């Protein structure tokens, strides 16, 4: 058994009452002490927790978002199908007039009058651009809309910043043989097989109607071909939407899996956002010290100090005509209470012993607050005594 003494020659911190402890005092035998830190053999903690909202926001800022390219293709293809379904006659007439004008008027003019071919080509190119521009504009609009539907509005330059990992052969090899690459390969093969089978089946079933168009009017043949092409496009678009749904589900799961966190990462993130608990406790203690210092500075303005008598001290201020009710300007326990009493004695502020009232004021009233109505009577009795003492002192001085 060890004795803790103070002031002995062997003491290192004798003033504090802690004796020196040597290796002989250690209760753990050297043979039983671990030779290696077992934490060195601990592997990386498994990432089993869902990403926090903060982690998702940070990933979005870096351009890491969940997006399915198949969904973009499906929206674009289906949108263009409906676009041509509504306006195919307008575009067919426009392209027919373009070729008719070019073959019947522009080319003969070049041959007969020797006009420069560059000059002749300007008008057909302008006409072609006029018909092609709406198609390109609608396709661009559909692509932007599909991206906004999945990602929303996002402006991030992190994704285009140069990274050494992108030119690292080892990282590139890992990406080639990763699970994502395998999924993309399977998806591409499945897409070719399914779309090929749907297209072949549809065309095979429409071979007879196509053959019966032989010798019919050109517009009837054109309308039949457009109808067949529209049916084929809609079926292919439906397949694209089915594959896009599967890809969307996979991309969402993969995105969440890549952002999963370990419990340690969640704790570290919490410390980063909220601050280290030790630092926060120190800040709170510092704030309490500043509050105590400010409250001690207000003790000389108090009217009376209610004590416990030694453990608690609460300084009250009441100025007639200015304060609606007595206000707690300082309070403390232990050493702080002793300091409040000392300051009160230095400034001739009365000390009134009332343990129940001191406890109630210390517990229920914050510094700077007025006392509650249920304490009016008890405080009024103390203030009455204080005012009588002050009046008596004035008469004596007079």
Order of alpha helices (4+ residues) and beta strands (2+ residues): alpha-alpha-alpha-alpha-alpha-alpha-alpha-alpha-alpha-alpha-beta-beta-beta-alpha-beta-alpha-alpha
